[in-house]
Amino acid sequence: MIPFPSSTEVCIVGAGPSGLACALGLAARQIPFVIVDALEQGHNSSRAVLLQASALEALGALSPELSAELVSDGIQSKTWLATDPQDRPVFHLRMADLERHTKYAFFLLNPQHRVEHRMREYVQRGGNPIHWHKRVSSVREVAESAQYELQFESGDVLRARYIVAADGSKSFLRTVAGIPFIDPHTKKAAGPGPNDLSFVVADIVFEEPLPSNVPRDTLKMIVGTNGFILTAPIRDSSPSAGGNPAQNLFRVYFGVPDTPPRSPDAAYLQEILDTQGPGSHSALHAVAKIAKVLDSARYRTRMALVDKYVHRAQGGAYILLVGDAAHKHGPAGGQGMNMGICDGCELAQAIDEHRSAALTAEERGTRHDTVEILEAYSTRRRAVAREVMDMVERMTEVENGGAGWGPYFLLTALWFFFKMPFVNSWAACKISGLGHAKRT
């Protein structure tokens, strides 16, 4: 068993996508770090499924081999097709318009737990173990050494100058830093409200024959009067399937107006498909039938954003936020995991620059702490998050559908505007996240 260290330069709390991305960035710069997680191992539940070009570019800059393996693990959806329940087109987003700007001109359909598995492999390949079952119980400043001391429920103690809070939307470290989640509209503390979103995520195997309006290589969304259904084909990773995408395995997202069961079963999900899924209002196509539900879960989320991503203790130690610890929103456009990965990559660069500036100051015989380097990370990533959240909110309005003239005119306008090439290019760039890439 690998002994747990007593001190390090950076402690990353949380081995999800954002924490792992930061670890990869620190490893590439040879900055000592320890990464811990409260879980006993990586999760396998249904969550995100989509990697955008921005995240693949950020990871590729650290490890081209990692990005290549992620791409080979997934399915490249070169378009995003949206229809109504009658199979009439709403929009058809073509990602090929991005080929001049990136080699990842597609939506990569690869479940989050598989993405994390690959990222963990590369972190550990560099000789950096992930310390599981390490839940932080308390944090105190050690001012004389410009460090924080973390106490874990296991009894272990670790000191570090930089603590990366990658511990999710219920972040303990965000609370320690005294940084609240704020509703970006009301500027008040974010809490349960009427605008919260309920949805179900399920990994489903459909029966043969699979209707032709449920494509095996394309992201598809059905916008109805009672919410949306999104089908994302994923590779079957079981040994017997050999990674074959043609096993009718899909990750399906259901937007539901009411609170669904905790783990919706096949009967509950089939009823939604029968009433508002692909083919449910069409004489040309049958409705896809569920053969098996491998996993399902309900989620409820709301818009929330912190005022700052950086907390500096008086003695010069830092708590630095990334991913869901800093922002949360609905699933529209598959932005959460991608923003978290980009947060982590940029934070590793900021920590490197901050350390280098401190070393330069020491060589000159001064103790100047260039906090503005980390504050610049905070300002930039918060601005990106705010812009993405606005986009997600607009996309959610489309996905929620609804009856009446308002939703009808909205969907008609989308159909019209997406016929224009420059609109498609603009939308593809926005949703890919490439427009938010940091210029170096």
Helices and strands as residue ranges (DSSP letters): E 10-13, H 17-28, E 33-36, E 50-51, H 53-62, H 64-73, E 75-77, E 79-83, E 89-94, G 95-98, E 107-109, H 112-125, E 130-131, E 136-142, G 143-145, E 147-152, E 157-160, E 162-165, H 172-176, E 181-182, E 197-206, E 219-224, E 227-233, E 249-255, H 266-276, E 290-301, E 304-306, E 310-312, E 318-321, G 323-325, E 327-328, G 332-334, H 336-363, H 371-400, H 405-417, H 421-432, G 434-436
